[in-house]
């Protein structure tokens, strides 16, 4: 019984860790999207300031080029994190199923053995007080 409880606790801890990882991925994705939006606004402000919007123009701002590249990299990172989030979500679902299965198995086992955890008495083990069959 103790090993089952320890296994359930370990699985519950694993589930909590996977949920934390999922939350971290969501936070990173939100932060990267916010950073990309800020860069888009800065690029637009640079376009207004310089009056040049065409990246291939010889007078195009080097700041706008660098900001565009960084923004693209951030959006690519968001797409990568989204794929990792899908995998992490599947891991969380599998871990939840495992914990439920273990808890149900533990509940079933305790229902089948109502005297689980009780040791038989010494007298009963030694056969004291039971009628003997040799007579």
C-alpha positions as CSV (number, residue, x, y, z in Angstrom):
1,X,0.0,0.0,0.0
2,X,2.8,2.4,0.9
3,X,4.5,1.8,-2.5
4,X,1.3,2.6,-4.3
5,X,0.9,5.8,-2.3
6,X,4.4,6.8,-3.1
7,X,3.8,6.1,-6.7
8,X,0.7,8.2,-6.7
9,X,2.6,11.1,-5.0
10,X,5.4,10.8,-7.5
11,X,3.0,10.9,-10.4
12,X,1.1,13.8,-8.9
13,X,4.4,15.7,-8.5
14,X,5.2,14.8,-12.2
15,X,1.8,16.1,-13.3
16,X,2.4,19.4,-11.4
17,X,5.8,19.8,-13.0
18,X,4.3,19.3,-16.5
19,X,1.6,21.8,-15.7
20,X,4.2,24.3,-14.6
21,X,6.2,23.7,-17.8
22,X,3.0,24.4,-19.8
23,X,2.4,27.6,-17.9
24,X,6.0,28.7,-18.5
25,X,5.6,28.0,-22.3
26,X,2.4,30.1,-22.3
27,X,4.1,32.9,-20.5
28,X,7.1,32.9,-22.9
29,X,4.8,32.9,-25.9
30,X,2.8,35.9,-24.6
31,X,6.0,37.8,-23.8
32,X,7.5,37.1,-27.2
33,X,4.3,38.3,-28.9
34,X,4.3,41.4,-26.8
35,X,7.9,42.1,-27.7
36,X,7.1,41.5,-31.4
37,X,4.2,44.0,-31.2
38,X,6.5,46.6,-29.6
39,X,9.0,46.1,-32.4
40,X,6.3,46.5,-35.0
41,X,5.3,49.8,-33.4
42,X,8.9,50.9,-33.4
43,X,9.4,49.9,-37.1
44,X,6.2,51.9,-38.0
45,X,7.5,54.9,-36.0
46,X,10.8,54.6,-37.9
47,X,9.0,54.5,-41.2
48,X,7.1,57.6,-40.4
49,X,10.3,59.4,-39.2
50,X,12.3,58.5,-42.3
51,X,9.6,58.5,-44.9
52,X,11.0,55.3,-46.4
53,X,9.0,52.1,-46.1
54,X,10.6,49.9,-48.8
55,X,13.3,47.6,-47.2
56,X,15.2,47.4,-50.6
57,X,15.5,51.2,-50.8
58,X,19.1,52.5,-50.4
59,X,18.0,55.0,-47.7
60,X,16.0,52.4,-45.6
61,X,16.8,52.6,-41.9
62,X,19.3,50.1,-40.6
63,X,17.4,50.2,-37.3
64,X,14.2,49.2,-39.1
65,X,16.0,46.3,-40.9
66,X,17.4,45.1,-37.6
67,X,14.1,45.4,-35.8
68,X,12.3,43.6,-38.6
69,X,14.8,40.7,-38.4
70,X,14.4,40.5,-34.6
71,X,10.6,40.6,-34.9
72,X,10.7,37.8,-37.5
73,X,12.9,35.8,-35.2
74,X,10.5,36.3,-32.2
75,X,7.6,35.2,-34.3
76,X,9.5,32.1,-35.4
77,X,10.3,31.4,-31.7
78,X,6.6,31.8,-30.9
79,X,5.7,29.2,-33.6
80,X,8.4,26.8,-32.2
81,X,7.1,27.3,-28.6
82,X,3.6,26.6,-29.9
83,X,4.7,23.2,-31.2
84,X,6.4,22.6,-27.8
85,X,3.2,23.6,-26.1
86,X,1.2,21.1,-28.1
87,X,3.6,18.4,-27.0
88,X,3.6,19.6,-23.4
89,X,-0.3,19.6,-23.4
90,X,-0.3,16.0,-24.6
91,X,2.2,15.1,-21.8
92,X,-0.1,16.8,-19.2
93,X,-3.1,14.9,-20.5
94,X,-1.3,11.6,-20.4
95,X,0.0,12.4,-16.8
96,X,-3.5,13.3,-15.7
97,X,-4.8,10.0,-17.1
98,X,-2.0,8.1,-15.3
99,X,-2.8,9.7,-12.0
100,X,-6.5,9.0,-12.3
101,X,-5.8,5.4,-13.3
102,X,-3.5,4.9,-10.3
103,X,-6.0,6.5,-7.9
104,X,-8.8,4.4,-9.2
105,X,-6.6,1.3,-8.9
106,X,-5.8,2.2,-5.3
107,X,-9.4,2.8,-4.5
108,X,-10.4,-0.5,-6.0
109,X,-7.7,-2.3,-4.1
110,X,-8.7,-0.8,-0.8
111,X,-12.3,-1.8,-1.4
112,X,-11.4,-5.4,-2.2
113,X,-9.4,-5.8,1.0
114,X,-11.4,-4.3,3.8
115,X,-8.8,-5.4,6.4
116,X,-5.9,-4.1,4.4
117,X,-3.0,-3.1,6.7
118,X,-4.1,-5.4,9.5
119,X,-1.8,-8.2,10.3
120,X,-3.3,-11.5,11.5
121,X,-2.8,-12.2,15.2
122,X,0.0,-14.4,16.4
123,X,-2.5,-16.9,17.8
124,X,-4.2,-17.2,14.5
125,X,-0.9,-17.7,12.7
126,X,0.1,-20.5,15.2
127,X,-3.2,-22.2,15.0
128,X,-3.9,-21.6,18.7
129,X,-7.6,-21.9,19.6
130,X,-8.6,-23.6,16.4
131,X,-9.9,-27.2,16.5
132,X,-7.3,-29.7,15.5
133,X,-8.1,-32.3,12.9
134,X,-6.0,-35.1,14.3
135,X,-8.6,-36.2,16.9
